[in-house]
């Protein structure tokens, strides 16, 4: 047990360091190549913070641990929205840009729905993976094109965070390239440690690999997103705080899941439990973002508290499902029969008020 815990801790540490090196090197190298800081933030950094998820899911899929590969993607997306956005909103209410509401959040919802639909046959096949990844390439290309239309304020915000060194020298290019290569090596090593340690823990505790993927692995691989978004909220860079999460969730499904399914000889088998509960919860969480983001283009502190409460309720349900099935059924019934409908009504009222307020201002 102790050796497995040590392997997980070492794996997580190495993953975080590797992800940070990759983000720094890739963003600076892109800046030296003349790519705008806004594009770097929307694409390179979003991909970089998802690099630990990609490394772990690829390692797990090649090793035949498909439940860990899928659980990592699903758990990370739930963790990103409910816990990271919740914490970020507690630090400071998060202003949501109109682009996120018009494009990125609907795309996150569509990607989540696509994952659910593609998994209905019990397997994410190679063709499914290729389709998802091609969709990602289209999204990145469109983001680069549309970034030219962003406001000067947004451009300046990303300039402060992701600007390249002033002087473009051969040594700068070598340094950033070395950071990228070092980050990739550490990600590979950390992913192997984390997967091996997680499988060992699951066997010792009698937990399913899906549950390990949804909890320990997902939380660990989402640490770069947690650090990026919470620090951005502290610094007042709220577009980055929210955009990082939405972009990361899109990358997780279309890139991490897509590539993992594409490289696995038999695709990724989807357990009925994951499809029935966890992927459904992920899709519901994505859907919940739209009305919350729509009400005043703001994620208020009380909405952050709501996100956090739902995350801990979901974790409690997962733990109860393993330790006390009867209590977990009662708990799940209360959540589905009372708490979720009450939240839906509250959000609907907020949307109606926002629409009325907008109509009065325009009228």
C-alpha positions in Angstrom: 0.0 0.0 0.0 2.7 2.4 1.0 4.7 1.8 -2.2 1.5 2.4 -4.3 0.8 5.7 -2.5 4.4 6.8 -3.0 4.2 6.0 -6.7 1.0 8.1 -7.0 2.5 11.0 -5.2 5.7 10.8 -7.3 3.7 10.5 -10.4 1.5 13.5 -9.6 4.5 15.6 -8.7 6.3 14.7 -11.9 3.2 15.3 -14.0 2.7 18.8 -12.5 6.3 19.8 -13.1 6.2 18.3 -16.6 3.0 20.1 -17.5 4.4 23.4 -16.2 7.6 23.0 -18.2 5.6 22.2 -21.4 3.2 25.1 -21.0 6.1 27.6 -20.4 8.2 26.3 -23.2 5.4 26.0 -25.8 3.9 29.3 -25.0 7.2 31.2 -25.1 8.3 29.3 -28.3 5.0 30.2 -30.0 5.5 33.8 -29.0 9.0 33.8 -30.4 7.5 32.4 -33.6 5.2 35.4 -33.9 2.0 33.8 -32.6 -0.2 36.3 -30.7 -0.5 35.9 -26.9 -4.3 35.5 -27.3 -4.0 32.5 -29.6 -1.4 31.0 -27.3 -3.7 31.3 -24.3 -6.7 29.8 -26.2 -4.8 26.9 -27.8 -1.2 26.2 -26.6 -1.9 26.8 -22.8 -5.2 25.0 -22.9 -3.5 22.0 -24.5 -0.5 22.2 -22.1 -2.7 22.1 -19.0 -4.5 19.1 -20.5 -1.1 17.4 -21.2 -1.2 15.4 -17.9 -4.6 14.0 -18.8 -3.4 13.1 -22.3 -0.2 11.4 -20.9 -2.2 9.4 -18.3 -5.0 8.3 -20.7 -2.6 7.3 -23.5 -0.5 5.3 -21.0 -3.7 3.7 -19.6 -5.2 2.9 -23.0 -2.0 1.3 -24.3 -1.8 -0.8 -21.1 -5.4 -1.9 -21.5 -6.7 0.1 -18.5 -9.6 1.6 -20.4 -11.6 2.5 -17.3 -8.8 4.7 -16.0 -8.4 6.3 -19.4 -12.2 7.2 -19.6 -12.6 7.9 -15.9 -9.7 10.4 -16.1 -11.4 12.4 -18.9 -14.8 12.3 -17.3 -13.6 13.0 -13.8 -11.3 15.8 -14.9 -14.1 17.6 -16.7 -16.4 17.4 -13.7 -13.5 18.5 -11.4 -12.7 21.4 -13.7 -16.1 22.9 -13.8 -17.5 22.2 -10.3 -14.4 22.4 -8.1 -12.0 24.7 -10.1 -14.5 27.2 -11.4 -16.3 27.1 -8.0 -13.0 28.0 -6.1 -12.1 30.6 -8.7 -15.6 32.2 -8.3 -15.1 32.3 -4.6 -11.8 34.2 -5.0 -13.5 36.8 -7.3 -16.8 36.8 -9.3 -15.8 35.7 -12.8 -16.8 37.8 -15.8 -17.7 35.6 -18.7 -16.9 36.9 -22.2 -19.6 36.8 -24.9 -17.4 34.5 -27.1 -17.5 31.8 -24.4 -21.3 32.0 -24.2 -21.7 32.1 -28.0 -19.2 29.5 -29.0 -17.0 27.7 -26.5 -19.6 26.6 -23.9 -22.0 25.4 -26.5 -19.1 23.5 -28.1 -18.2 22.0 -24.7 -21.8 20.9 -24.3 -21.8 19.4 -27.9 -18.5 17.6 -27.2 -20.0 16.1 -24.0 -23.1 15.0 -25.8 -21.0 13.5 -28.6 -19.0 11.5 -26.0 -22.3 10.2 -24.6 -23.7 9.2 -28.0 -20.5 7.6 -29.2 -20.4 5.5 -26.1 -23.9 4.1 -26.3 -22.6 1.1 -28.2 -20.2 0.3 -25.3 -17.0 1.3 -27.1 -15.1 4.4 -28.3 -13.6 2.9 -31.5 -10.7 4.2 -33.5 -13.0 5.9 -36.0 -14.7 7.7 -33.1 -11.3 8.9 -31.9 -10.2 10.2 -35.3 -13.5 12.0 -35.7 -13.1 13.7 -32.3 -9.5 14.7 -33.0 -10.4 16.1 -36.4 -13.1 18.2 -34.8 -10.4 19.5 -32.4 -8.2 20.6 -35.3 -11.1 22.5 -36.8 -11.8 24.2 -33.4 -8.2 25.3 -33.0 -8.1 26.6 -36.6 -11.3 28.6 -36.1 -10.0 29.9 -32.7 -6.9 31.2 -34.3 -8.9 32.9 -37.1 -11.5 34.4 -34.6 -8.8 35.6 -32.2 -8.1 38.6 -34.5 -11.5 40.0 -33.7 -11.1 40.0 -29.9 -11.2 43.3 -28.1 -8.1 45.3 -27.2 -8.7 44.6 -23.5 -8.7 40.9 -23.9 -5.6 41.1 -26.1 -3.8 43.1 -23.4 -4.8 40.6 -20.7 -3.3 37.7 -22.6 -0.3 39.8 -23.6 0.5 40.3 -19.9 0.2 36.6 -19.1 1.7 34.9 -22.2 4.0 37.4 -23.9 7.2 36.1 -25.3 10.7 37.3 -24.3 11.6 40.6 -26.0 14.7 39.3 -27.8 14.5 36.5 -30.2 17.8 34.7 -30.0 19.1 31.3 -30.8 19.7 30.6 -27.1 16.1 31.5 -26.3 14.8 29.1 -28.8 17.1 26.3 -27.5 16.0 27.0 -23.9 12.2 26.8 -24.8 12.7 23.7 -26.9 14.6 22.1 -24.0 11.7 23.0 -21.7 9.2 21.3 -24.1 11.3 18.2 -24.4 11.9 18.0 -20.7 8.2 18.5 -20.0 7.3 15.7 -22.4 9.7 13.3 -20.8 8.5 14.1 -17.3 4.9 13.7 -18.4 5.6 10.3 -19.8 7.4 9.1 -16.6 4.8 10.7 -14.3 1.9 9.1 -16.2 3.4 5.7 -15.9 4.0 6.1 -12.1 0.5 7.4 -11.6 -1.3 4.7 -13.6 0.7 1.9 -11.9 0.2 3.2 -8.4 -3.5 3.8 -9.1 -4.0 0.2 -10.3 -2.2 -1.1 -7.3 -4.4 1.0 -4.9 -7.6 -0.1 -6.7 -6.6 -3.8 -6.3 -5.7 -3.4 -2.6 -8.9 -1.5 -1.6 -11.2 -3.5 -3.9 -12.1 -0.3 -5.7 -12.9 -0.3 -9.5 -10.3 1.3 -11.8 -13.2 3.5 -13.1 -13.6 5.0 -9.5 -9.8 5.5 -9.2 -9.8 7.3 -12.6 -12.8 9.5 -11.6 -11.3 10.6 -8.3 -7.5 10.3 -7.6 -6.3 10.3 -11.2 -8.7 13.0 -12.4 -8.0 15.4 -9.5 -4.2 14.8 -9.9 -4.1 15.5 -13.6 -6.3 18.6 -13.2 -3.8 20.3 -10.9 -2.4 22.5 -13.7 -5.9 23.8 -14.5 -6.5 24.4 -10.8 -3.3 26.4 -10.4 -3.8 28.4 -13.7 -7.4 29.4 -13.1 -7.2 30.2 -9.4 -4.1 32.3 -9.8 -5.7 34.0 -12.8 -8.7 34.9 -10.7 -6.4 36.3 -7.9 -4.7 38.5 -10.5 -8.0 39.7 -12.0 -7.4 37.9 -15.3 -10.9 36.4 -15.4 -11.1 35.6 -19.1 -8.1 33.4 -18.6 -9.6 31.7 -15.5 -12.8 30.7 -17.2 -11.4 30.2 -20.7 -8.8 27.8 -19.4 -11.4 25.5 -18.0 -13.7 25.5 -20.9 -10.9 25.1 -23.4 -9.4 22.3 -21.3 -12.7 20.4 -21.1 -13.0 20.6 -24.9 -9.4 19.3 -25.3 -10.0 16.5 -22.8 -12.8 15.1 -24.9 -11.7 15.8 -28.4 -7.9 15.3 -27.9 -7.3 13.1 -24.9 -10.3 10.8 -25.5 -9.9 11.0 -29.2 -6.2 10.1 -29.3 -6.6 7.5 -26.6 -9.3 5.7 -28.6 -7.4 6.1 -31.9 -4.2 4.5 -30.5 -5.9 1.6 -28.7 -6.1 -1.5 -30.9 -9.6 -2.4 -29.7 -10.8 1.1 -28.8 -11.9 2.0 -25.3 -14.6 -0.1 -23.8 -17.2 1.9 -21.9 -18.7 0.4 -18.7 -22.5 0.6 -18.3 -21.9 2.3 -14.9 -19.8 5.1 -16.5 -22.4 5.7 -19.2 -25.4 5.6 -16.9 -23.9 7.9 -14.2 -20.6 9.6 -14.7 -20.7 10.6 -18.4 -24.3 11.7 -17.8 -23.2 13.8 -14.8 -20.4 15.3 -17.0 -22.9 16.2 -19.7 -25.3 17.8 -17.0 -22.4 19.8 -15.6 -21.6 21.2 -19.0 -25.2 22.0 -19.6 -25.4 23.8 -16.2 -22.7 26.2 -17.4 -24.8 27.8 -20.1 -27.6 29.4 -17.9 -25.1 30.3 -15.1 -22.8 32.0 -17.6 -25.8 33.6 -19.3 -27.2 35.3 -16.1 -25.4 38.6 -16.3 -22.3 37.3 -18.0 -21.0 36.5 -14.5 -20.3 33.5 -12.3 -21.2 34.9 -8.9 -19.8 33.7 -5.6 -23.1 31.9 -4.7 -22.9 30.0 -8.0 -19.3 29.1 -7.1 -20.6 27.7 -3.8 -23.3 25.8 -5.7 -20.6 24.3 -8.0 -18.5 23.2 -5.0 -21.5 21.7 -3.1 -22.4 19.6 -6.2 -18.8 18.4 -6.5 -18.6 17.2 -2.9 -22.1 15.7 -3.2 -20.9 13.7 -6.3 -17.8 12.6 -4.5 -19.9 11.5 -1.5 -22.2 9.5 -3.8 -19.2 7.7 -5.4 -17.8 6.8 -2.0 -21.1 5.7 -0.6 -21.7 3.5 -3.7 -18.6 1.5 -2.7 -19.1 1.5 1.1 -22.9 1.5 1.6 -25.0 0.9 -1.4 -28.4 1.3 0.4 -27.4 4.8 1.7 -26.0 5.7 -1.7 -29.4 5.0 -3.3 -31.2 7.1 -0.8 -28.7 9.9 -1.2 -29.0 9.7 -5.0 -32.8 9.8 -4.8 -32.7 13.0 -2.7 -30.3 14.7 -5.1 -32.3 13.7 -8.2 -35.7 14.3 -6.7 -35.2 17.5 -4.8 -31.8 19.3 -5.0 -31.3 19.1 -8.8 -34.9 20.3 -9.7 -34.6 23.1 -7.1 -31.3 24.2 -8.7 -32.8 24.0 -12.2 -35.7 26.2 -11.1 -33.4 28.7 -9.5 -31.2 28.9 -12.6 -34.3 29.3 -14.8 -35.5 32.2 -12.7 -32.1 33.8 -13.0 -32.2 33.4 -16.8 -35.7 35.0 -17.0 -34.6 37.9 -14.9 -31.5 38.4 -17.0 -33.6 38.4 -20.2 -36.1 40.9 -18.7 -33.3 43.2 -17.5 -31.7 43.1 -20.9 -35.0 43.9 -22.6 -35.6 46.9 -20.3 -32.1 48.3 -21.0 -32.6 47.9 -24.8 -36.2 49.2 -24.6 
